[in-house]
Amino acid sequence: MHHDTHPPPHKTHIPTRDTHPHTHTPPLQQAGYIDDRKGPLTLAGVVVVAEVAIFIVSCVDFYEQMKASEAPSPAPAPALAWFDSA
C-alpha cells in the first residue's frame, strides 16, 4: 500500500512556513534595520589602534636610522689579493 503525503494533484497546495503543519517555527518576520552601535565603533577603534602602532614603529625605525647615519662610516673593506695582482 502506497501512502502519499502530498495533496492530490487537483488541489493547489503551496506549503509555507506559517501554514505548513510539520514546522514548529514562527513565521518569518520582515527585517527592518539592525541597530548595531558597538560593532562599527569597535572596528574603527581597532583600525585606529593598529595604525597608531604602525606609526610608532615607523618613528622608532626612522630614529634608529638617523642615529646610525650620524656615526662614523666603517673603514672600507680591504681589497682582495687576486684583484691587486693584475
Contacts in CASP RR format, 6 or more apart in sequence:
PFRMAT RR
TARGET T0000
AUTHOR 0000-0000-0000
METHOD contacts of the structure
MODEL  1
MHHDTHPPPHKTHIPTRDTHPHTHTPPLQQAGYIDDRKGPLTLAGVVVVA
EVAIFIVSCVDFYEQMKASEAPSPAPAPALAWFDSA
6 13 0 8 1.000
7 13 0 8 1.000
16 27 0 8 1.000
17 23 0 8 1.000
17 25 0 8 1.000
17 27 0 8 1.000
17 28 0 8 1.000
18 26 0 8 1.000
18 27 0 8 1.000
18 28 0 8 1.000
END
